Amino acid sequence: MRLDPEQKGKIWASFALNQWVRLEWPQPDAIVPMPDPDSEAIGKEFSKLLQVPFHKILKVSEGALELRDNLLKEGAEILMIEAGNPLSRLQKGVLALSEAFPKKSYLLSLYP
């Protein structure tokens, strides 16, 4: 049985929430996914479970990742969700998010 991204998102977000609570990690101010269907689906569901804003603000532009709109408050603590991206692309995403001047950034990396 093949699951669509939304179904996978719900399953992985539930698993991630369980781990998040068990490890007593802090509540982020916002969830930002990498710009791919799996990361976006997981991030969207995870933000619903944590009841924090979901901001799809990274975009692909000529092989690079850029900040589309900065909807983040300066000094926010953000959680970046990624699912199976290569390290080089992940580094580009982190660099792009640094332009938003978050206070802290956390990364939740899943490989569905």
Secondary structure as a PSIPRED ss2 file (coil, helix, strand):
# PSIPRED VFORMAT (PSIPRED V4.0)

   1 M C   1.000  0.000  0.000
   2 R C   1.000  0.000  0.000
   3 L C   1.000  0.000  0.000
   4 D C   1.000  0.000  0.000
   5 P H   0.000  1.000  0.000
   6 E H   0.000  1.000  0.000
   7 Q H   0.000  1.000  0.000
   8 K H   0.000  1.000  0.000
   9 G H   0.000  1.000  0.000
  10 K H   0.000  1.000  0.000
  11 I H   0.000  1.000  0.000
  12 W H   0.000  1.000  0.000
  13 A H   0.000  1.000  0.000
  14 S H   0.000  1.000  0.000
  15 F H   0.000  1.000  0.000
  16 A H   0.000  1.000  0.000
  17 L H   0.000  1.000  0.000
  18 N H   0.000  1.000  0.000
  19 Q H   0.000  1.000  0.000
  20 W H   0.000  1.000  0.000
  21 V H   0.000  1.000  0.000
  22 R H   0.000  1.000  0.000
  23 L C   1.000  0.000  0.000
  24 E C   1.000  0.000  0.000
  25 W C   1.000  0.000  0.000
  26 P C   1.000  0.000  0.000
  27 Q C   1.000  0.000  0.000
  28 P C   1.000  0.000  0.000
  29 D C   1.000  0.000  0.000
  30 A E   0.000  0.000  1.000
  31 I E   0.000  0.000  1.000
  32 V E   0.000  0.000  1.000
  33 P E   0.000  0.000  1.000
  34 M C   1.000  0.000  0.000
  35 P C   1.000  0.000  0.000
  36 D C   1.000  0.000  0.000
  37 P H   0.000  1.000  0.000
  38 D H   0.000  1.000  0.000
  39 S H   0.000  1.000  0.000
  40 E H   0.000  1.000  0.000
  41 A H   0.000  1.000  0.000
  42 I H   0.000  1.000  0.000
  43 G H   0.000  1.000  0.000
  44 K H   0.000  1.000  0.000
  45 E H   0.000  1.000  0.000
  46 F H   0.000  1.000  0.000
  47 S H   0.000  1.000  0.000
  48 K H   0.000  1.000  0.000
  49 L H   0.000  1.000  0.000
  50 L H   0.000  1.000  0.000
  51 Q C   1.000  0.000  0.000
  52 V C   1.000  0.000  0.000
  53 P C   1.000  0.000  0.000
  54 F E   0.000  0.000  1.000
  55 H C   1.000  0.000  0.000
  56 K C   1.000  0.000  0.000
  57 I C   1.000  0.000  0.000
  58 L E   0.000  0.000  1.000
  59 K E   0.000  0.000  1.000
  60 V E   0.000  0.000  1.000
  61 S E   0.000  0.000  1.000
  62 E C   1.000  0.000  0.000
  63 G C   1.000  0.000  0.000
  64 A E   0.000  0.000  1.000
  65 L E   0.000  0.000  1.000
  66 E E   0.000  0.000  1.000
  67 L E   0.000  0.000  1.000
  68 R C   1.000  0.000  0.000
  69 D C   1.000  0.000  0.000
  70 N C   1.000  0.000  0.000
  71 L C   1.000  0.000  0.000
  72 L C   1.000  0.000  0.000
  73 K C   1.000  0.000  0.000
  74 E C   1.000  0.000  0.000
  75 G C   1.000  0.000  0.000
  76 A C   1.000  0.000  0.000
  77 E E   0.000  0.000  1.000
  78 I E   0.000  0.000  1.000
  79 L E   0.000  0.000  1.000
  80 M E   0.000  0.000  1.000
  81 I E   0.000  0.000  1.000
  82 E E   0.000  0.000  1.000
  83 A E   0.000  0.000  1.000
  84 G C   1.000  0.000  0.000
  85 N C   1.000  0.000  0.000
  86 P C   1.000  0.000  0.000
  87 L H   0.000  1.000  0.000
  88 S H   0.000  1.000  0.000
  89 R H   0.000  1.000  0.000
  90 L H   0.000  1.000  0.000
  91 Q H   0.000  1.000  0.000
  92 K H   0.000  1.000  0.000
  93 G H   0.000  1.000  0.000
  94 V H   0.000  1.000  0.000
  95 L H   0.000  1.000  0.000
  96 A H   0.000  1.000  0.000
  97 L H   0.000  1.000  0.000
  98 S H   0.000  1.000  0.000
  99 E C   1.000  0.000  0.000
 100 A C   1.000  0.000  0.000
 101 F C   1.000  0.000  0.000
 102 P C   1.000  0.000  0.000
 103 K C   1.000  0.000  0.000
 104 K E   0.000  0.000  1.000
 105 S E   0.000  0.000  1.000
 106 Y E   0.000  0.000  1.000
 107 L E   0.000  0.000  1.000
 108 L E   0.000  0.000  1.000
 109 S E   0.000  0.000  1.000
 110 L E   0.000  0.000  1.000
 111 Y C   1.000  0.000  0.000
 112 P C   1.000  0.000  0.000
